[in-house]
Amino acid sequence: MSVSFFSLLWLFFCYGLLGWVLETSFAALRQRRYVDRSVLFGPLCISYGLTGMVLTWGLSELRGRYFFLFLGCAVGATVVEWIAGHLLEWTTHTRWWDYSGKRFHLDGYICVGASTVWGLLGLAAVEWVSPLLLTLYRLFPPLLAQVLVWVLLGVFLIDGLGTILTLMGVRDTLPQVEAVNSRLAALSIRMGEWILRRTEGRIQKTYPQAQFVRRREKVRTSPFLRGNSFYSIMLLFLVGGVCGDLAETIFCRVRLGWWMSRSSVVWGPFSIVWGLALAAATLMLYRYRDRTASFFFVAGTLLGGLYEYLCSVFTELVFGTVFWDYSSIPFNLGGRINLLYCFFWGFAAVAWFKGLYPILARGIAKIPARPGKIVVWVLIVFMAVNMSVSALALARYSSRAAGEPARQGWEFYMDEHYDNTVMKRIYPYAEMTG
């Protein structure tokens, strides 16, 4: 299925509405009364919209392969549910749902039973519902379809803003603003109060079982003392990218007998795939660092396999380039992942959390706060520029392969400094797909 930016947004709103209908209907059947299941003011469930959009975009190639599509949807939707639950708890200090009474749950936010349901719903969505929704979207005249999506996006942003202001407790500060001697300001305050009251009432009505807790006092400490702080995660992203590139380079030397570049960027040895994987895994699984090795092996195998698959889809759709192909390795899935390398992700997770991470965390904790922040921000700026230049070089590399001549200044610059010889050396296995 070919999807554009506007059709992806269309899927987001459709699945958000369908999710709201599903949740509301289920609640009505279970509680014998009507309960609006929308956190927002309007009938839209954000997590359903995001999940349906991402799964359709990333897993469309698996249509017809029901087992793998079910597994990918189950893992992907479970990750979204886990992130959404913890994000809401972190921002609102509220538990919005609880699976603690279910078997094989994790933090009460995910469980095997719910993951199975998400897998079946995701399979049905990607296999049958998404093609139907995209066909419906294409029935609209192109201009009308885009206008409709823009209107829906504008309403969604206004709705989301009202919800965020309510959850942030802005109402406590509004009486101070009422002293402003202006009709226009007073009118704005009255409208804002009305919207905030409706939104707050909707949240309380939707989740009557929600347990609100007091916001904890924040203790100011060095940002490097916590393993899941922004600066610690960014350092792990940088360290993981370098270590991942070196590990792949050595592996290819042993397996293939020659040295090759495994870098994702044009400046220096750095693997974005490994850096993001290490940072994201630490951020998500840091709270479970005392769990058994088998837990990390299963989590690493499933999450790593889905992550590598989506990375392959992303680079091909965005850059028109395939950076790896496992078609010659047994038990592969579209050449994007294979069973052996999924197990490697599992072993890497065990080695990281049970061996390397505790040692590295102790070293990071000793970094002085002020100079450490400066160094991290310098590295962030460098990597941002590095990744931007690499993206432009790859875009031009793909354009040259399609026979398109340089027309703009940056294209001439890329042709001069990053010609096909340089790009082939940096990305030896990259194949243009158009």
C-alpha positions in Angstrom: 0.0 0.0 0.0 1.4 3.4 -1.0 0.7 6.0 1.7 1.3 9.7 1.6 1.6 12.2 4.4 -2.1 13.2 4.2 -3.3 9.6 3.9 -1.3 8.7 7.0 -3.0 11.5 8.9 -6.3 10.2 7.6 -5.5 6.8 9.0 -4.6 8.4 12.4 -8.0 10.1 12.7 -9.9 7.1 11.4 -8.3 4.7 13.9 -8.5 7.3 16.7 -12.3 7.4 16.1 -12.6 3.6 15.7 -10.6 3.2 18.9 -12.9 5.5 20.8 -16.0 3.7 19.5 -14.5 0.3 20.5 -13.5 1.5 24.0 -16.8 3.2 24.6 -18.8 0.2 23.4 -16.8 -2.2 25.6 -17.2 0.1 28.6 -21.0 0.3 28.0 -21.3 -3.5 27.8 -19.2 -4.0 31.0 -20.6 -1.3 33.1 -24.2 -1.3 31.8 -24.1 2.4 31.2 -22.7 4.9 28.7 -19.1 6.0 29.4 -17.2 8.3 27.1 -13.8 6.8 26.7 -12.1 9.8 25.1 -9.4 11.6 27.1 -9.6 14.5 24.8 -12.7 16.7 24.4 -13.6 15.1 21.1 -14.2 11.4 20.3 -10.6 10.4 19.6 -8.2 7.9 21.2 -4.6 9.0 20.4 -3.0 5.7 21.1 -5.3 3.9 18.7 -4.6 6.5 16.0 -0.9 6.3 16.4 -0.8 2.5 16.5 -3.0 2.0 13.5 -1.0 4.6 11.5 2.5 3.2 12.4 1.5 -0.5 12.0 0.0 0.2 8.5 3.0 2.2 7.5 5.6 -0.2 8.8 4.1 -3.7 8.4 2.2 -3.5 5.2 4.7 -5.9 3.5 3.6 -8.6 5.9 0.0 -8.7 4.6 -0.9 -12.3 3.8 1.7 -13.6 6.3 -0.6 -13.8 9.2 1.6 -15.2 11.9 4.4 -12.6 11.4 1.8 -9.8 11.0 0.1 -10.8 14.2 3.4 -11.0 16.1 4.6 -7.6 14.8 1.3 -6.0 15.6 1.2 -7.5 19.1 4.7 -6.3 19.9 4.2 -2.9 18.4 0.8 -2.2 20.0 2.1 -3.5 23.4 5.0 -1.1 23.2 2.7 1.8 22.5 0.4 0.8 25.4 3.4 0.5 27.8 4.8 3.9 26.7 1.3 5.6 26.9 0.7 4.2 30.4 4.0 5.3 31.8 3.9 8.7 30.0 0.4 9.5 31.5 1.6 8.4 34.9 4.7 10.6 34.6 2.9 13.7 33.4 -0.3 13.4 35.4 0.8 11.2 38.4 -2.3 9.1 37.6 -2.8 5.4 36.7 -5.3 5.3 33.9 -5.7 1.5 33.6 -4.5 -1.5 35.6 -3.9 -5.1 34.5 -2.4 -6.1 37.9 -5.2 -8.6 38.3 -4.2 -10.3 35.1 -1.6 -13.1 34.7 1.8 -12.3 33.2 1.5 -8.5 33.5 4.2 -5.9 33.6 3.7 -2.9 35.9 0.0 -3.4 35.4 0.1 -1.6 32.1 0.6 -4.5 29.7 -0.2 -8.2 29.9 -0.2 -11.2 27.6 -3.9 -11.3 27.2 -4.1 -7.7 26.1 -1.1 -8.1 23.8 -2.9 -11.1 22.1 -6.0 -8.9 21.6 -3.9 -6.1 20.2 -2.2 -8.6 17.8 -5.5 -9.8 16.4 -6.9 -6.3 16.1 -3.7 -5.1 14.4 -3.7 -8.0 12.0 -7.3 -7.2 11.0 -6.4 -3.5 10.7 -3.4 -3.9 8.5 -4.8 -6.7 6.4 -8.3 -5.5 5.7 -9.3 -2.2 7.4 -6.4 0.0 6.3 -6.9 -0.8 2.6 -10.6 0.0 2.9 -9.9 3.3 4.7 -7.3 4.3 2.1 -9.7 3.4 -0.7 -12.3 5.6 0.9 -9.8 8.4 1.2 -9.0 8.2 -2.5 -12.7 8.6 -3.4 -12.4 12.3 -2.3 -11.1 14.8 -4.8 -7.4 15.4 -3.9 -7.9 19.1 -2.8 -11.0 18.3 -0.8 -9.2 15.4 1.0 -6.3 17.6 2.0 -8.5 20.3 3.2 -10.5 17.8 5.3 -7.3 16.5 6.9 -6.0 20.0 7.7 -9.4 20.8 9.3 -9.2 17.6 11.4 -5.6 18.4 12.4 -6.5 21.9 13.5 -9.4 20.7 15.6 -7.2 18.0 17.1 -4.5 20.5 18.1 -7.0 22.8 19.7 -8.5 19.9 21.6 -5.1 18.6 22.7 -4.1 22.1 23.9 -7.1 22.3 26.2 -6.5 18.8 27.6 -2.8 19.6 28.3 -3.6 22.9 30.0 -6.1 21.1 32.2 -3.6 18.3 33.1 -0.9 20.8 33.9 -3.2 22.6 36.4 -3.4 25.9 34.6 -6.7 26.6 36.2 -5.0 27.4 39.5 -3.2 30.4 37.9 -6.2 31.7 36.0 -7.7 33.8 38.9 -4.6 35.9 38.9 -5.1 36.8 35.3 -8.6 37.9 35.9 -7.2 41.1 37.3 -6.2 42.2 33.9 -8.4 45.2 33.0 -9.4 44.4 29.4 -12.6 43.2 27.8 -10.7 41.0 25.3 -8.6 39.4 28.0 -11.7 38.8 30.2 -13.5 37.2 27.2 -10.5 35.0 26.6 -10.4 33.9 30.2 -14.1 33.0 30.2 -13.7 31.0 27.1 -10.6 29.3 28.5 -12.4 28.5 31.8 -15.3 27.0 29.9 -13.1 24.7 27.8 -10.9 23.7 30.7 -13.9 22.9 32.9 -15.4 20.7 30.2 -12.1 18.9 29.5 -11.4 18.3 33.2 -14.9 17.0 33.7 -14.5 14.7 30.8 -11.3 13.2 32.2 -12.8 12.7 35.6 -16.0 11.2 34.1 -14.1 8.9 31.8 -11.8 7.5 34.4 -13.6 7.5 37.7 -11.3 4.8 39.1 -8.2 7.0 38.5 -6.2 7.4 41.6 -4.7 10.9 41.8 -1.5 11.3 43.9 0.4 14.3 45.1 3.2 15.5 42.9 6.5 14.6 44.5 9.1 17.2 45.4 12.0 17.1 43.0 15.4 16.7 44.5 18.1 18.5 42.6 21.0 16.1 41.9 23.6 15.7 39.2 21.8 14.7 36.0 24.4 11.9 35.5 23.5 10.1 38.7 20.2 8.8 37.3 20.6 6.2 34.6 17.4 7.4 32.8 18.1 11.1 32.8 18.3 13.1 29.5 22.1 13.5 29.7 22.7 9.9 30.6 20.5 8.6 27.8 22.2 11.0 25.3 25.6 9.7 26.4 24.5 6.2 26.0 23.2 7.0 22.5 26.6 8.4 21.5 28.6 5.6 23.2 26.2 2.9 21.8 26.5 4.3 18.3 30.3 4.1 18.3 30.4 0.7 20.0 27.8 -0.7 17.7 29.7 0.4 14.6 32.9 -1.1 15.9 31.2 -4.3 16.8 29.6 -4.7 13.4 32.9 -3.8 11.7 34.8 -6.5 13.6 32.0 -9.0 13.0 32.1 -8.4 9.2 35.9 -8.7 9.3 35.6 -12.1 10.9 32.7 -13.3 8.9 33.6 -11.9 5.5 37.3 -11.6 5.8 37.6 -7.9 4.9 37.2 -4.5 6.6 34.2 -2.4 5.7 32.5 0.7 6.9 29.3 0.0 9.0 28.7 3.7 9.8 25.3 5.4 9.4 26.9 8.8 9.0 29.5 10.4 6.8 31.7 11.7 9.6 33.2 9.1 11.9 32.3 5.6 13.0 28.7 5.8 14.3 25.7 3.5 13.9 22.4 5.4 14.4 20.5 2.1 14.6 22.7 0.8 17.5 22.8 4.2 19.2 19.0 4.6 19.2 18.5 0.9 20.2 20.8 1.2 23.2 19.3 4.6 24.3 15.7 3.5 23.8 16.2 0.1 25.5 17.9 1.7 28.5 15.1 4.4 28.8 12.3 1.7 28.6 13.9 -1.1 30.6 15.9 0.8 33.2 13.3 0.2 35.8 13.6 -3.6 35.2 17.4 -3.7 35.5 17.2 -6.2 38.4 15.1 -8.7 36.4 16.5 -12.0 35.2 18.6 -12.6 32.1 15.7 -14.5 30.5 13.5 -11.5 30.8 16.0 -9.3 28.9 16.6 -12.0 26.3 13.0 -12.3 25.4 12.5 -8.5 25.5 15.6 -7.9 23.4 14.7 -10.5 20.8 11.1 -9.2 20.3 11.8 -5.5 20.5 15.0 -5.7 18.6 13.5 -7.6 15.8 10.6 -5.2 15.4 12.9 -2.2 15.7 15.3 -3.5 13.0 12.4 -4.3 10.7 10.9 -0.8 11.1 14.3 0.8 10.6 14.7 -1.1 7.3 11.3 0.0 6.1 12.0 3.6 7.2 15.3 4.0 5.3 13.9 2.4 2.2 10.8 4.6 2.1 12.6 7.8 3.1 16.0 7.4 1.3 15.1 4.8 -1.3 18.0 2.8 0.0 18.4 -0.7 1.5 21.3 -0.7 3.9 21.2 -4.4 4.7 19.7 -7.5 3.1 19.4 -10.9 5.0 17.7 -12.7 2.1 20.6 -15.3 2.0 20.3 -16.1 5.7 17.7 -18.8 6.7 14.5 -17.8 8.5 14.6 -14.2 7.2 11.5 -11.9 6.9 11.7 -10.0 3.6 15.4 -9.8 4.0 14.9 -7.1 6.7 15.4 -9.3 9.7 16.2 -12.9 10.4 15.8 -15.2 13.4 19.5 -15.5 14.2 20.1 -11.7 14.4 16.9 -11.3 16.4 18.5 -13.7 18.9 21.6 -11.5 18.7 19.4 -8.6 19.9 18.4 -10.7 22.8 21.9 -11.7 23.8 23.0 -8.0 23.4 20.2 -7.0 25.8 21.4 -9.5 28.4 25.1 -8.5 28.0 24.1 -4.8 28.3 21.9 -4.9 31.4 23.8 -7.7 33.2 27.3 -6.8 32.3 28.3 -3.6 30.5 25.6 -1.1 31.7 26.3 -1.4 35.5 30.0 -0.6 34.8 29.3 2.2 32.4 26.6 3.7 34.7 29.1 4.0 37.6 31.5 5.8 35.3 28.8 8.2 34.0 27.7 8.9 37.6 31.2 10.3 38.3 31.0 13.0 35.6 30.8 16.5 37.0 27.5 18.1 36.2 28.5 21.4 34.7 31.4 20.4 32.3 29.5 17.1 31.6 26.4 19.1 30.3 28.6 21.2 28.1 30.3 18.2 26.6 27.0 16.4 25.9 25.5 19.5 24.2 28.6 19.9 22.0 28.3 16.3 21.0 24.6 16.6 20.4 25.1 19.6 18.1 27.9 17.8 16.2 25.8 14.7 15.7 22.8 16.8 14.6 24.9 18.4 11.9 26.5 15.0 11.1 23.1 13.4 10.6 21.8 16.3 8.6 24.7 16.2 6.2 24.4 12.4 6.0 20.7 12.7 5.1 21.4 15.2 2.4 24.3 13.1 1.0 22.0 10.0 0.9 19.2 11.9 -0.7 21.6 13.1 -3.4 23.1 9.6 -3.8 19.6 8.3 -4.5 18.9 11.1 -6.9 22.1 10.5 -8.8 21.2 6.8 -9.1 17.9 7.9 -10.7 19.8 10.0 -13.2 18.7 13.4 -11.8 21.2 16.2 -12.4 22.2 18.7 -9.7 20.2 21.9 -9.8 20.7 23.5 -6.4 23.8 24.6 -4.5 23.6 21.9 -1.9 23.3 19.3 -4.7 26.5 20.5 -6.4 28.3 20.5 -3.0 27.2 16.9 -2.3 28.3 15.8 -5.8 31.7 17.3 -5.2 32.4 16.1 -1.7 30.3 12.9 -1.5 30.3 11.4 -4.9 29.4 7.8 -5.7 32.9 6.5 -4.8 32.8 8.1 -1.3 29.3 7.0 -0.7 30.1 3.4 -1.8 33.0 3.3 0.7 30.8 4.6 3.5 27.8 2.5 2.7 29.2 -0.6 0.9 26.0 -2.6 1.1 23.5 0.2 0.3 21.3 -0.6 -2.7 19.1 1.9 -4.4 15.4 0.7 -4.7 13.8 3.8 -6.2 
